[in-house]
Amino acid sequence: MKILHTSDWHLGKRLDYFSRLEEQRAVLAEICEIADAERVDAVIVAGDLFDTFNPPVEAVELLYKTLRRLSHEGRRPVIAIAGNHDSADRIDAPDALARECGIIFIGYPQATIRPFRTNNGFSINIATAGFLEISLPQYNYPLRIIHTPFANELRLKQFLGLDDKGQQLNELLRKHWLAIGNMHCDNHGVNLLTTHLYMLQRGGEILEEPDGEKPIKVGHADLVYADAIPPQIQYAALGHLHRFQNIGDQQRPVVYPSSPLAYSFLEAGQAKGVVIVELAPTQLAQYRFAHLSSGRKLHRKRFEDIDAAVLWLHENPETLVELTLISDTFLSSADMKRIHEAHDGIIHIIPIVQHAASSPTHTPVNLDQDIDVLFKDYFQHRLGQEPNPELMDLLNEVINCETRPED
């Protein structure tokens, strides 16, 4: 049995003011092509389908169209769980229609999926709180999935019985998952777990959450370790961290597949993709990373020469750039115009003005001078140079503007 594991689509996300929707449209089409080329039997999307609780209409439309294409007209089950960026109610809302297309939305922990059968496709025959078993016509063994969408403290109290903050989340989930595994996950099927959590290897490195990501862990009481996963599970499909990594081992992979696009400049240079998992009852899971190539690559570039910066920008148009410019003077408006005209994907410009440190002096300040002369003296004292004409024009504009009285 072959599974495609993906997560952290963050549909509707922007990089500062820059929309990524067209890139997301392209990369999700690429994921669909991989699913078809690999002839996968099921797809798991492990949370953070959207970037906000109230995503734009275009993002919602893109999600539904993509999941419908992945489901192959109901012949391929698609399981999509809520992440910490998602509204659980929004994820659950289209359930009745989605099931007709073979899409299984799971918004809350302990959700019970009503059994159903798709035309000429698969069926869900067993479903209890936090668990479902799928029968695929091409296999004589079932696919079992323990599922836990993102759960904050309130949801844990409501759905999993977390009574007080002193009770560690790791122990609660370990007991919860083990009870399900002991009841439903024997050696006569393929056994998976999917969840959207910040999970670590006990004794391993502390993994950094993505830049701009809503942090899940609060102190050490909320840490979840991979040893909470029950022994019956052959593969754990995680979501939340945006870099591809296995925090389990080769015998029992516990995998973050990566986000499909780099969503911050701290992710610049990271490989992005999906994971293809091959499983059979009692066998070790075999998995591999399938690279995604769609989307504009993120770059952090530093230049000390404007001409060199402009040349690089012209030569790399299909990128998004954080540009650091090092100079001895402030950038002129003409230089800024050249830079912006050279590239349409500059997200940030970080100017660094180098100057020789001035030795401290005790020259008295003549406060009777005009404000523009005082400003020039201060600028020379702090930065070792004269302010350029554009800066002086801006100062005069501020000085001369009249403040309108409130009505």
C-alpha positions as CSV (number, residue, x, y, z in Angstrom):
1,M,0.0,0.0,0.0
2,K,1.3,3.4,-1.0
3,I,0.5,6.6,0.9
4,L,1.3,10.3,0.1
5,H,2.0,12.3,3.2
6,T,2.0,16.1,3.0
7,S,1.2,19.0,5.4
8,D,1.4,22.7,6.2
9,W,-0.1,24.1,3.0
10,H,-1.0,27.4,4.7
11,L,-3.3,28.4,1.8
12,G,-3.8,32.1,1.7
13,K,-0.5,32.9,3.3
14,R,1.4,36.0,2.3
15,L,5.1,36.8,2.6
16,D,4.8,40.3,4.1
17,Y,2.5,42.0,1.5
18,F,3.3,39.5,-1.3
19,S,0.6,37.0,-2.2
20,R,1.7,33.4,-2.7
21,L,-1.6,32.1,-4.0
22,E,-0.4,31.5,-7.6
23,E,2.6,29.6,-6.3
24,Q,0.4,27.6,-4.1
25,R,-1.9,26.8,-7.0
26,A,1.1,25.6,-9.0
27,V,2.7,23.5,-6.2
28,L,-0.6,21.8,-5.3
29,A,-1.0,20.9,-8.9
30,E,2.4,19.3,-8.7
31,I,1.4,17.3,-5.6
32,C,-1.6,16.0,-7.5
33,E,0.7,15.0,-10.4
34,I,3.0,13.1,-8.0
35,A,0.0,11.3,-6.5
36,D,-1.1,10.1,-9.9
37,A,2.4,9.3,-11.2
38,E,3.1,7.3,-8.0
39,R,-0.4,5.7,-8.1
40,V,-0.8,6.2,-4.4
41,D,-3.6,4.5,-2.6
42,A,-4.3,7.3,0.0
43,V,-3.3,10.8,0.9
44,I,-2.8,12.3,4.3
45,V,-2.7,16.1,4.8
46,A,-1.5,16.6,8.4
47,G,-2.9,20.0,9.3
48,D,-2.5,23.7,8.6
49,L,-4.5,23.5,5.4
50,F,-5.1,27.3,5.7
51,D,-3.0,30.0,7.2
52,T,-5.7,31.8,9.1
53,F,-9.1,30.9,10.8
54,N,-10.8,33.0,8.1
55,P,-9.0,32.4,4.9
56,P,-9.7,34.2,1.6
57,V,-12.3,32.8,-0.7
58,E,-9.6,31.9,-3.3
59,A,-7.8,29.8,-0.7
60,V,-10.9,27.9,0.2
61,E,-11.7,27.2,-3.4
62,L,-8.1,26.0,-4.1
63,L,-8.3,23.6,-1.2
64,Y,-11.5,22.0,-2.3
65,K,-10.5,21.7,-5.9
66,T,-7.1,20.2,-4.9
67,L,-8.5,17.6,-2.5
68,R,-11.2,16.6,-5.0
69,R,-8.5,16.0,-7.6
70,L,-6.4,14.1,-5.1
71,S,-9.4,11.9,-4.3
72,H,-9.5,10.7,-7.9
73,E,-13.3,10.9,-8.0
74,G,-13.7,9.0,-4.7
75,R,-11.4,6.1,-5.5
76,R,-8.6,7.4,-3.3
77,P,-9.2,8.4,0.3
78,V,-7.9,11.8,1.3
79,I,-7.6,12.4,5.1
80,A,-7.2,16.1,6.1
81,I,-6.9,17.1,9.7
82,A,-6.9,20.5,11.3
83,G,-3.7,22.2,12.4
84,N,-3.1,25.1,14.8
85,H,-3.7,27.6,12.0
86,D,-7.1,26.1,11.1
87,S,-10.5,26.6,12.4
88,A,-11.7,23.2,13.5
89,D,-15.3,24.2,12.7
90,R,-14.3,25.3,9.2
91,I,-12.5,22.1,8.5
92,D,-15.5,20.0,9.6
93,A,-18.1,22.2,7.8
94,P,-18.1,20.5,4.4
95,D,-18.0,17.0,5.7
96,A,-21.3,15.7,4.1
97,L,-20.4,16.9,0.6
98,A,-16.7,16.0,1.0
99,R,-17.4,12.3,1.9
100,E,-19.2,12.0,-1.5
101,C,-15.8,12.8,-3.1
102,G,-13.8,10.5,-0.8
103,I,-12.5,13.4,1.4
104,I,-12.4,12.9,5.1
105,F,-12.1,16.1,7.1
106,I,-11.2,15.8,10.8
107,G,-11.4,19.1,12.8
108,Y,-11.4,18.0,16.5
109,P,-9.7,15.4,18.6
110,Q,-11.8,12.4,19.4
111,A,-13.8,12.9,16.3
112,T,-15.9,9.9,15.1
113,I,-16.2,9.6,11.4
114,R,-19.5,8.1,10.2
115,P,-19.0,4.9,8.2
116,F,-19.6,5.3,4.4
117,R,-18.8,3.9,1.0
118,T,-17.9,5.7,-2.2
119,N,-19.1,4.4,-5.6
120,N,-16.5,2.0,-7.0
121,G,-14.0,3.1,-4.3
122,F,-13.2,2.6,-0.7
123,S,-15.3,2.2,2.5
124,I,-15.0,3.1,6.1
125,N,-16.3,0.1,8.0
126,I,-15.0,0.8,11.6
127,A,-14.8,4.2,13.2
128,T,-14.5,5.1,16.8
129,A,-13.4,8.3,18.6
130,G,-10.0,9.2,17.2
131,F,-9.8,6.2,14.9
132,L,-10.9,5.0,11.5
133,E,-10.4,1.8,9.4
134,I,-10.5,2.1,5.6
135,S,-11.1,-0.9,3.3
136,L,-9.6,-0.5,-0.2
137,P,-10.9,-2.9,-2.9
138,Q,-7.4,-3.5,-4.3
139,Y,-6.1,-4.9,-1.0
140,N,-7.1,-7.7,1.3
141,Y,-6.0,-5.9,4.4
142,P,-7.3,-2.5,5.8
143,L,-5.7,0.9,6.4
144,R,-6.0,1.9,10.1
145,I,-5.4,5.5,11.1
146,I,-5.2,7.0,14.6
147,H,-5.9,10.7,14.2
148,T,-5.4,13.6,16.5
149,P,-5.8,17.1,15.0
150,F,-4.2,20.0,16.8
151,A,-5.4,20.3,20.3
152,N,-4.9,23.3,22.5
153,E,-5.5,23.2,26.3
154,L,-9.2,24.0,26.0
155,R,-9.8,21.2,23.4
156,L,-7.8,18.7,25.4
157,K,-9.9,19.4,28.5
158,Q,-13.1,19.0,26.4
159,F,-12.1,16.0,24.3
160,L,-9.3,14.1,26.0
161,G,-10.0,14.7,29.6
162,L,-7.0,16.9,30.6
163,D,-8.1,17.9,34.1
164,D,-5.2,20.1,35.2
165,K,-2.1,21.7,33.9
166,G,0.0,19.4,36.1
167,Q,-1.0,16.4,34.0
168,Q,1.5,16.1,31.2
169,L,0.2,16.1,27.7
170,N,2.7,13.5,26.6
171,E,1.4,11.0,29.1
172,L,-2.2,11.8,28.3
173,L,-1.6,11.2,24.6
174,R,0.5,8.1,25.2
175,K,-2.4,6.4,27.1
176,H,-5.0,7.6,24.6
177,W,-3.1,6.4,21.6
178,L,-2.1,3.1,23.2
179,A,-5.7,2.3,24.2
180,I,-6.7,2.8,20.5
181,G,-3.8,0.8,19.2
182,N,-4.5,-2.1,21.6
183,M,-8.1,-2.2,20.6
184,H,-7.9,-1.8,16.8
185,C,-4.3,-2.1,15.4
186,D,-3.4,-5.7,15.0
187,N,-0.9,-7.3,12.6
188,H,-3.6,-7.9,9.9
189,G,-3.6,-4.4,8.6
190,V,-1.5,-1.3,7.9
191,N,-1.3,1.0,11.0
192,L,-0.7,4.7,10.9
193,L,-1.0,7.7,13.2
194,T,-1.5,11.3,12.0
195,T,-1.4,14.4,14.2
196,H,-0.5,18.1,14.1
197,L,1.8,18.6,17.1
198,Y,5.2,19.9,18.1
199,M,6.9,16.6,18.7
200,L,10.5,15.8,19.7
201,Q,12.7,12.8,20.0
202,R,13.3,12.3,23.8
203,G,16.9,13.3,24.5
204,G,17.2,14.8,20.9
205,E,17.7,18.3,19.7
206,I,15.2,21.0,20.3
207,L,13.6,21.7,16.9
208,E,12.9,25.2,15.9
209,E,9.4,26.1,15.0
210,P,9.0,28.0,11.7
211,D,9.5,31.8,11.7
212,G,6.1,33.4,12.0
213,E,4.5,30.1,13.1
214,K,2.1,30.2,16.0
215,P,4.0,28.4,18.8
216,I,2.3,25.2,20.1
217,K,4.4,24.4,23.1
218,V,4.0,26.4,26.3
219,G,6.8,25.6,28.7
220,H,7.9,22.0,29.1
221,A,4.6,20.5,30.3
222,D,3.2,20.6,26.8
223,L,6.1,18.8,25.1
224,V,5.2,15.6,23.3
225,Y,7.8,13.0,22.6
226,A,7.9,10.4,19.9
227,D,7.9,7.6,22.4
228,A,4.2,8.4,23.1
229,I,3.4,6.7,19.8
230,P,2.1,3.2,20.4
231,P,4.3,0.2,19.2
232,Q,1.6,-0.9,16.7
233,I,2.1,2.2,14.6
234,Q,4.3,1.6,11.5
235,Y,4.5,5.2,10.4
236,A,3.6,8.5,12.0
237,A,2.5,11.3,9.7
238,L,3.2,14.7,11.4
239,G,2.5,18.3,10.6
240,H,3.6,21.6,12.0
241,L,7.4,21.9,11.4
242,H,8.2,23.1,7.9
243,R,11.5,21.2,7.3
244,F,11.6,17.5,6.2
245,Q,12.8,15.4,9.1
246,N,12.3,12.0,10.7
247,I,12.3,12.3,14.5
248,G,11.8,8.6,14.9
249,D,14.1,5.9,13.5
250,Q,14.2,3.7,10.4
251,Q,12.2,1.0,12.2
252,R,9.4,3.4,13.1
253,P,9.5,6.6,11.1
254,V,7.9,9.7,12.7
255,V,8.1,12.2,9.9
256,Y,7.5,15.9,9.2
257,P,7.2,16.1,5.4
258,S,8.0,19.8,5.0
259,S,5.7,22.6,3.8
260,P,5.3,22.7,0.0
261,L,6.8,26.2,-0.2
262,A,9.3,28.2,1.8
263,Y,7.1,30.5,3.9
264,S,9.8,32.6,5.6
265,F,13.4,33.7,4.8
266,L,14.6,31.4,7.6
267,E,13.4,28.5,5.3
268,A,15.5,29.8,2.4
269,G,17.4,26.9,0.9
270,Q,15.3,24.2,2.5
271,A,14.2,21.3,0.3
272,K,10.4,21.2,-0.1
273,G,8.4,18.1,-1.0
274,V,6.1,15.3,0.0
275,V,6.8,11.9,1.5
276,I,5.8,8.6,-0.3
277,V,5.3,5.8,2.2
278,E,5.1,2.1,1.3
279,L,3.6,-0.3,3.8
280,A,2.4,-3.8,4.3
281,P,1.2,-5.6,7.4
282,T,4.0,-6.5,9.8
283,Q,6.6,-4.9,7.5
284,L,8.8,-1.9,8.2
285,A,7.6,1.2,6.5
286,Q,9.7,2.3,3.5
287,Y,9.5,6.0,2.9
288,R,11.2,8.5,0.5
289,F,11.2,12.3,0.0
290,A,9.7,13.5,-3.3
291,H,11.0,17.0,-4.2
292,L,8.7,19.8,-5.2
293,S,10.0,22.3,-7.7
294,S,7.1,24.8,-8.1
295,G,7.1,28.2,-6.5
296,R,9.6,31.1,-6.3
297,K,12.7,30.4,-4.3
298,L,13.6,32.6,-1.4
299,H,17.0,34.2,-1.2
300,R,18.8,36.4,1.4
301,K,21.4,38.4,-0.5
302,R,24.0,41.0,0.7
303,F,25.7,43.4,-1.6
304,E,28.2,46.3,-1.2
305,D,27.7,47.5,-4.7
306,I,24.4,48.7,-6.2
307,D,25.4,47.7,-9.7
308,A,26.2,44.1,-8.6
309,A,22.8,44.0,-6.8
310,V,20.9,45.2,-9.8
311,L,22.7,42.7,-12.1
312,W,21.9,39.8,-9.7
313,L,18.2,40.9,-9.5
314,H,18.0,41.0,-13.3
315,E,19.5,37.5,-13.6
316,N,17.2,35.9,-11.0
317,P,13.7,37.2,-11.7
318,E,11.8,34.1,-10.4
319,T,12.8,34.6,-6.8
320,L,11.7,36.4,-3.7
321,V,14.4,38.4,-2.1
322,E,15.5,39.8,1.3
323,L,18.1,42.3,0.1
324,T,20.8,43.7,2.4
325,L,22.7,46.7,1.0
326,I,26.0,47.8,2.6
327,S,27.2,51.3,1.8
328,D,29.1,54.3,3.2
329,T,26.1,56.7,2.6
330,F,22.4,56.5,2.7
331,L,20.8,55.1,-0.5
332,S,19.5,57.8,-2.8
333,S,16.1,57.8,-4.3
334,A,17.6,57.1,-7.7
335,D,19.4,54.0,-6.4
336,M,16.2,52.8,-4.7
337,K,14.3,53.3,-8.0
338,R,16.9,51.2,-9.9
339,I,16.6,48.4,-7.4
340,H,12.8,48.2,-7.5
341,E,12.7,48.4,-11.3
342,A,15.1,45.5,-11.5
343,H,12.9,43.0,-9.7
344,D,9.2,42.5,-8.7
345,G,9.9,40.1,-5.8
346,I,11.9,42.2,-3.4
347,I,10.2,41.7,0.0
348,H,12.6,43.5,2.3
349,I,15.5,46.0,1.7
350,I,17.8,46.3,4.7
351,P,20.3,49.2,4.3
352,I,23.4,49.1,6.4
353,V,25.4,52.4,6.5
354,Q,29.0,52.0,7.4
355,H,30.9,54.9,8.9
356,A,34.0,55.5,11.0
357,A,33.1,55.8,14.7
358,S,33.5,59.4,15.7
359,S,35.5,60.1,18.9
360,P,33.4,61.5,21.7
361,T,33.6,65.3,21.9
362,H,32.3,67.8,24.4
363,T,31.6,70.6,21.9
364,P,28.8,72.7,23.3
365,V,25.6,72.8,21.1
366,N,24.3,76.1,19.9
367,L,20.6,75.8,20.3
368,D,20.0,79.2,18.7
369,Q,20.7,77.7,15.2
370,D,17.9,77.0,12.7
371,I,16.5,73.5,13.0
372,D,17.9,72.3,9.7
373,V,21.4,73.4,10.8
374,L,21.0,71.6,14.1
375,F,19.9,68.5,12.2
376,K,22.9,68.6,10.0
377,D,25.2,68.9,13.0
378,Y,23.5,66.0,14.7
379,F,23.7,63.9,11.6
380,Q,27.4,64.6,11.1
381,H,28.1,63.9,14.8
382,R,26.2,60.5,14.8
383,L,27.0,59.2,11.3
384,G,30.1,61.1,10.2
385,Q,28.5,62.5,7.0
386,E,26.2,65.2,5.7
387,P,22.6,64.2,5.1
388,N,21.7,63.9,1.4
389,P,19.3,66.4,-0.2
390,E,16.3,64.0,-0.2
391,L,16.6,63.6,3.5
392,M,16.8,67.4,4.0
393,D,13.7,67.9,1.7
394,L,11.8,65.4,3.9
395,L,12.9,67.2,7.0
396,N,11.7,70.5,5.6
397,E,8.4,68.9,4.6
398,V,7.8,67.7,8.1
399,I,8.8,71.0,9.7
400,N,6.5,73.0,7.4
401,C,3.4,70.8,7.4
402,E,0.5,72.2,9.4
403,T,-1.3,70.0,11.9
404,R,-5.0,70.2,11.3
405,P,-7.0,70.8,14.5
406,E,-9.5,68.1,15.5
407,D,-13.1,68.9,14.9
